[in-house]
């Protein structure tokens, strides 16, 4: 589970940095994030998570952020 105290950083994080940190802290793979999201009724692809991590995804929607959050924990 994501610890809220750990999410409060002294500096602003990009979405890419946030995803990388959560994956590291939760010891997750991109595939595991997709599987978690799907189990919770959301749709997101491993390819899209990779694009988010590289910072190449554009026009991120609320639905995609919700799926990402579901996959993260």
N, C-alpha and C positions, 0 to 999 in steps of 0.2 A: 504494500500500500504506500502511496506517495505521502511523504511526511511534509505537511504544510510549512513547517519551520525551515525545511531545506529548500523550499521553492522561493523563499524570500532572499534574494541575492542583493549584494551591495551594488551591483551594476545591472543594467538592463540586459536581458537575454533576447536574442533573436529566436524565432520559432525553431529554426534549425538547431541552435545551441540547446534549447529547452528539450527537444526530442532526444538529442544525443545524451543529455544528462539523465533523463528519465530512463532511457534504455540501459544506460550504464548502472544507475542506482538500483534499478529493478532486475538487473541481470537478464534482460529480455533480448530476443532477436526480433527482427522485423517480422518474420513469419509468425512468431508467437503473438505479436501485437495484432496482426491480422486475425489470427484465430480467436483471440479474446474479443475483438470487436464483433466478429461474426456470431460468436456465442451470445453476445448481448444484443443481437438484432441490427447491427450496423454493417455497412459495406465500405471497405477500404482495401486497396491493393498494396502488396509489398512494393510494387513499382512506385506507387504514389508516395508511400512513406519515404522511399529512397529519394524521390524528387524533393520532398519537403526537407529532408536532411541535407541535401546538396544546395538548397535554396533556389532551385530552378522551377518549382511549382508556382504557378500564378493563379490569381483569382480564387484563393482558398475560401470555401463556403463554410457557413455555420455547420452544415451537415457533416462536412469533412472533418472539421474540428471536433465535433461530437464523436465521430467514429474514432478519431485519433485518441481522444480522452478515454473512450471505452476500451480501446486497445491497450492503453497505458496502465489502466488499473481500475 
